[in-house]
Amino acid sequence: MSKKEFFREMGRTALTFDDVRLQTGYSRVPPQQVNLESKFSRNIPLKIPLVSAAMDTVTEYQMAIALAMEGGLGILHRNLSKKEQAKQVARVKNRLNALNGLKDKPITVQEEMTIEQILQMKHRKDFHFDSFPVLDENRKLVGILTGNDFDLCDDYTLTAKAVMKTDLITVPTGTPFEKAYELMKKESKKAIPIINKTGELVGLYVHKDLKAIKDGTAKKYNVDNKGNLRVGAAVGVGEDAFERCELLLQKGVDVIVIDTAHSDTLSAIQTVEELKRKYSVDLVVGNISQPESARRPINAGADGIKVGQGGGSICTTRVVSGYGRPQVTAIYCCAELARQFDIPVCADGGLRYSGDIPIAIGAGAHSVMMGKLFAGTDEAPEDIIYYQGRQWKKFRGMGSMSAMRESKGSRDRYNQSEKEEDLVPEGVDTLVPYKGSLHATIVQHLGGLRSGMGAVGAANIEELQQKADFDRITQSGQTESHPHDVHIIEEAPNYSPGR
C-alpha cells in the first residue's frame, strides 16, 4: 500500500508518531553515507534538517550559534525586546566568517578600562571568549588582552594598558587566512589583529576559527554566501512584525518566522503580503495543521510553512481550546499541498525520540523543529537546577502562565488579554533533564535519522519523502516498540522511559 493510499484509507482518523512505523525495504544505502541536506524555506538551506524552536527557554544566540555550526538553524524567540532580538542576530552573524575565519567587527576595550570593568562587561554580555584588542583614545590599536593576561592578573584595579601585551603581531588588510594561520603557529599567538595603513583595527583572526577551516570542520557549518552563520528570528503580526523586521534585517537576519498559534488568519496573511512587498527576505509562516491553511499563506508569498498545533510536550492547546491535529497526519496533508508550490514544510512539535524524525520527514517534512529535545542542553538559556538528586533545566511553553505574565510576545502569540486575571494559558512550566552539549544530543538524533533512512533505502531527504510508507500500529505494537518485560538499570543517551 502506498503512502497516499495509506492516508486515504485512514479517512478522518488522524495519526501521530506513536501510531505509525516506517516500512523497511531493500537498501543499498549505508546509514553513514546518507546525505542530510535539506531546506527550511525556499532560499534557506540546511546541512542537517534540525531547527531549534523560537522559545525563550530554548533559543537565544548561544543556541543559534551552536546549531548553525552543526549545520542546522536557530530561530530567536520574540519574547526578547525588539532591540535585544536584533542585537542577538548580530552576535550570531558576527561570530565568525567560515570562508576566511575573519572577525570583521571584533569586540574591543579601551586602554583606560580596568580589568574589573572588562570582566564585568564580559559577564554582563555573556562573552565566551578572552581575546580583546585594546584601543587608545584615538581608536588606534595599542595592545591585546588574552586569557592568560586575565588569569595571571592579581589586581583587578589595574588598567588594560598596564596588563596588555604590546609586542603585537599584526597583519595588514587583505592577508589570507592561510598566511595568518601559519604566522600564529610560528609566533605562538592565538589571536592576530588586522590593521589598515593608518594603524586602525579592521578585523581579528582567532586560532580556533582558522583551525576549524583548516581541518574541514567549518564545511558542516550552515553559512550564508558571505561565510557568516545563518540565523532566523520570530516575529508576530502587524506592527510588531514590521518594527522587528526593520531592525532584524539591518543586522542581517536570514529568515523571518511569522510565529502565531494559528496562522490562517487575516492578520497573518496581511502581514505576509506587506512584508513581501517591503522586503526581499524569506518568510516562514506557522503554525497550521490543515492543508487549506497552508494554501492561503503560500498564495500571500510565504516561502515556508510550519506545521503543528498542540503537539508540543509543554502545550495544552488541544485540551484547553479543543483544536489541533495529530502531527503525522497534519504533516502529510500540509506537505502534499505545499509540494504543489515547491514550498518546504517544517514539522514543529510532538517529537519525543530520534525515530520520530525520519517519520516526520517520511510524511513530507523537510525539517523538524525541536523544543524540549534541545532545552536540556548547555546552549539553552536556562541555568542548571539541582532537584531530587538530578540536574535539570527549566522549560516552558510560550503559552504558559509565566511566559504570558512576563512577555507581551507570548500574550500576542495566543491572542490574550493584557490583564493578568483574564489570561488563559495554553502551556505549562516544567523541568527537563540536563543533557550536556548540544553536539552530543545532535549526534544521537542524527544517528537515529541515518539508521531510519538506511532501512528505508533513502540516500537523501528527498528520497526519504518519496520512499517512506507506513504501517498503522496498535497499542500493543506501541508497547512492543519500547523496552518491555525488563528492568532498565542504565539509561541510554537516546532513550528514557516516558520521555
N, C-alpha and C positions, 0 to 999 in steps of 0.2 A: 504494500500500500504506500503510495507516495505521500509526501508531507501535506500536499494540498488536499488529497483525499482523506487523510487522517483528520485534519481540522474540519473538513466539511462533514465528516461522519460525527464529529463531536457536537455539531449543531450549536445550540445555545449553552452548551456546557463549557465553561471557561476553566482553563488549566493553569497551574503554576509549576514551579520546578520539581517539587516532590511528587507530582502526578505523572511525570514522564521520565523516560530514559532514552538516550540515543541508541539506535540500532547500529551494530558493528557490521563491517563488510571487509571484503578483500582489500588489503592495503600494501602498497609499495612505498609507503612514506614512513621512515623512522621518525619518532617524535622529536628527536634532536634537530632534525633538518627542516621542520616546518617554518614557514615564513609568517610572522605575526603582524606584519604591517597592515594598517587599516586607515580609516578616516574618522574624524569626529564630525566634520562638516564638509561641505562641498570643496573647500580650499585649504582645510587644516588637516594635514596628515598625522598619523600616529605610527611610531615604531612598534609599540605594543598597544593592544586595544583596551587600555585601562585609563580611566579618568576619575579624578577624586571629586567627591560631592562638594557643592557650594554650601557647606555647613560650617558654623562658627566653631565647632569642636573638631573639625577635620582639616579644612584648607585655608591656611594663610601662606605667606610667601615661602616659609620653610618647606612645607609640603609641596608647593608648586615647583620649587627649585629641584627638590629631590626626585619628584616624579618625572619631571621633564628630563632629568639626567638618566632616568631609567628607560626613557623612550615614550612615556605617557604624557598626560596633560592634567594640570591642576586648574580648578575653577575657583577663584577667590570669592568668598561669600559676601553678601551685601548687607550684613549687619555691621560691617565696618562703615565709618563715615565716608563720604564721597572722596575727601582728600586722602584719607588713610588708604582706601582701596587703590586709588591711583598711585600712591606712593609705593604700595606693595607690588604693583605691576612693575614699576620702575626697578625695584630691587631684584625682581626676577630677570628682567631684560638686561640689567647691567651686571648680572652675576659673573658672566664670562662670555667671551666670543669663542665658540667651539671651532671656528675656522682658523683663527690665528692666535687664540689664547689671550687676546688683548683686553684689558680693562680700560676702556677709554674715559671712564668717569670715576677714578679711584677716590675713596674716602680719605680726606687729608685732615691734618691738625695744624694748628698754629704753634710756632716755636715758644710762645709765652704761656701756653696752656700747661697746667700742672699734670703730672702723671695721674693724680687722683681724679682730675676733671676728665681726662681721656678715658680712664677706666669706667667712670660713671656713665659717660656717653656710650661706651661700648656695651655696658649692661643695659642702659635705658633703650638703646636701639637694637639690642639683641644681635650685635655683630658677631659672626662666628669666624673671625679672622684676627690676626695680630699685627699685620704689617700696615703701617700708616706713614706715607710720605709727610714730611714736615716742611711747612712753608713759612717764609718771613712775612713781614707786613706788606711787602710789595708783591706777594703771591709767587715769589721765586722759590724754587726747591733748594733747601739748605741741609737736609738730612733725612733720615728714615728711622722709624721705630719698629722693632720686630719683637716677636715673642720673648726672645732672650733678654731684651732690654727691660721688659716688664718683669720677668721672673727674677732678674738679678738686682732690681731696684729695691732698696730697703726703706727709702724715704720718698713717700708719695707726694710730698710737697715740692719736690724738685720739678723744674720745668722740662718740657720736651727738649729744649735747647741744651740743657745740662746732661741729658741722658742719651740723646740720639746718637746714631752713628753718622759721622760726617765723611768717612772715607768711601764716598759713594761710587758705585759702579753704575753708570747710566748708558743708555743707548739713544741715538737720535731717532727722530720720527722716520718711519718707513723701514726700520730694522725688522727683517723677517723673524718669525718665532724660532726657526731652527737655529739661527745665529745666536739669539738670546738664550736659548736653552743650553747651547754649548758653553756660552760665557758663564752661565750660572754654575755649571759643573766645574769649570776651570777656577772660578773665583769663590766657590762655596757660598753662593748667595741664593736665597730662596725668593727674593723679590728684586726686580730691576726696574727702576723708573725710566720712563721715556720722556725726553725733553726736546723742545724745539730750539731754534738757533739763539733765542734770547734767554734761554735758561728756564722757561716756564714748563711746568709739568703738563704733559698732554696724555699720559697713559701709564700703565703699570703692567709688567709681566710678572706672573706668580708661578712658582715652580710646579705646584700640583696641577695647575690648569694646563701648562705646557706638557707635563708628563702624560696627562690623560690623552692629549692629542697624539703624542709620540707613540704611546703603546696601544693606540687604537680604541681605548675606552670611549673617547668622545664620539666615535662613529655611531654609538647607540643613542646619543642624546637626541631629543626632539627639538630641533632648532629651526629658525626661520631662514630666509635666503641670505641674511647677513651674518648668520652664525650665532645669533642670540637665542637663548632658551625661549620656547613658546609658553604662553600663559593665557588663560581665559578669565573672564570676570562675569559675575552675575549682576543683573540689574532688574528693576521692577518694570512697571508700565508708566506711561505718561511722563510727567515732568521729571520724576525720579530717573527714568531711563535716559532722557535727553541730557540732563545735567551730568549724570555719571559718565555717559558715553563721551561727552566732550573732554572730560578730564582723562578718562582711560585711554582714549585714542592719542592724546598728546604724549602719553607715556609709552605708547607702542603696543597696547594690548592686541592679541592676535585674533580673538574671537569673543563675541558678546553672547551671553546666555540670558534670554528673557525668561526669568525664573519665577513662575507662579504655580500655585497648587493646581489650577485648572487654566489652561492657556487657550482654549477655544472660546474666547470672549471678544467682544467688540473692542475693549480697551487694548487687549494684547495684539489683535490684528492691526488696529490703527497704529500702535507703537512700532510694529514691524514695518509697516508701509512708510511711516515718517522717517525711521532710522535708515531704511534703504534709500530713501530719497535724498537724505542729507549726507550719508557716509558710505564709503566703499569698505565694508567690513563684513565678515561672515557673522550671521545671526543664527543661533540655535534656539529653538522655541520649545518650552516644556513647562508643565507636564501634561500629557494627554494619555488616553488609553483606548480610544476608538478611532478607526481609520478616517472617518469623515472629519474628525477633529485634527487630523494631520493635513487634510486637503486644504483647509482654509488658510493656515499659516504658510503652507508652501506656496499657494497662489498669491499670498501677500508678499512673498520674497524670502521666506526662511531658507537657510542653507543647511539646516539640520533639524531633526526632531528628537525630543527627549521623551521617552515613553515610560510611564509608571505612575500610578496613583494609588497610594495607600499600602504599598508593599514593603516599605522600609521597616526595619526592625524596631524603630522608635516611633513609627507613625500610627496614629489611631484614626485616621480619616475614614476608613471604611466602616468602623463601628460607631463613630461619632456622627458622621454625615451620611452614611449609607451608600456612598458611591465608590467606584474603583473597580478595576477588573483584574482578575488573576493574571500574573505577569507574562507567562509564556504565550497565552492566547493574545494578550494585548500586543506583545512584541510582534508576533506573527502577522496579525491583521494590519497593524500600522505599517510594518515593513513592506507588506505586499503592495500597499498603496504608494508608499514613499518611493519604492523601486521604479514605479512608472515615471517618476520625475528625476530619477538618479540622485535622490537625496538620502544621505546616511541617517541611520537611526541609532540613538544611544539608549541602552536599556538601563533604567535608573530604579533601583530598589528590588528587594526580595532575595538578593544573593546571600547565601549562607555558607556555601562550600565552593571550593575551586571548581568542582564539577558542574556547578550552575553556569559557569562562564561559557563553556562550549555549547551548553543547551541554549543559552540566550542568543549566542551568535548563530547556532544552527537554526534557530527560529527566525532569524533575519536581521539581528542587530549587527552593527559594525563596531560597536564598542560597548563597554559596560561601565556604569558609574558606581563607585564604591564609597560608602559612608562608614558603617560600622567596621568593615573589614580593614579600613585604614586608621580608624580612630584610636586604636591602641598602640600605634607606632610612636617612635621617638619624634617624628617630624610633625605629628598632630599638635595643635596649640596647647592643649591642657597639660598641667603638671601631673607627675605620678602620685597616686594616692595609695597609702598602705591601709588595707582593710581586711579583717579576718585572715590575717597571715599571708595575704597575697598582694601583688602590685596591680593597680588598676589605673585607668584614665577615664575622665568624665566624658560622657557622650550624651547628646540630647537632640531631640527633634527640633527643627526650625519652627515647628508649630507648638512646641511645649510651652507651658505656662511661664517658665522662667525666661525663655527666649522672647516671648511676646511682651513680658513686662519690661525687659531690658532694651528692646530694639523695635523701632518703627518698621524696619525691614521685614521682620517676622510678622508683625501685625498686618502689613500691607500684603504680604505674600498670601495670607489666608483671609483677606478682606475683613479684618477685625476692627473693632471699635478702639478708640484711644482711651476709653475708660476701663480701668483695670477690672472693675466689678462686672463689666459686660463681656470680658474675654471668654472665648470658648476654645480651649486648647485642642489641637489635633495631633499632639505628640507628647512624649514623656521624657523625663530625665533619667539617666541610668549610668552605670559604670560598665566598662568593658575591660577584659584582661589586658594587661600591658604585654606587648608583643616584641619589643625591641626595635630594630631598624626597619625602615620601610623596605630596604633592599631584601632582607631576609623574608619578609612577608610576600613580596612580589615573586621571589624565586619559587615559593610554594604554589602560588596562584598560576603562574605561567607553566609550571611543571604539570599541573592538572590539565590546563588547557592543551598543552602539547600532547599529552597522553590521549586525551579525547579526540584530538584531530588525527592522531596516528591510527586510532582504532576505526575511525570513520573512513580513513584513506584520503584525508584532505591535506593537501600540501600548503594551502594558504587560507586566509579568512574567507575569500570569495568561494573557494571550493567547499568549505565547511557549510556555508549558507546554502549552496546548491545541493550537496550530497546528503545533508542531515535528514534522517527520517526518525520518527519517534514511536515508541511503544507507550501505551497508557498502562500504568501500574496501579495495583490495588493497595489498600492499607497494609496488607501482608507483604506486598512487594516493597513498600517503603521500609517496613521493619527489617526485611531481609537485606536491604541495601546497606544497612548500618551494621556495625559490630553487634552481635546478638549472642545470647546464652554464654556470655563470658563476663568476667570482672576485669575492667581495664585498670592496670596497675601503673601504667605510664602513658600520659597523653602524647600523641604525635603532634608535631608542629603545625599540621594542617587539619587536625580533627579534634573536636571536643564534643562529647555527648550533649545534646540540647543546645548546641551553638546557635 
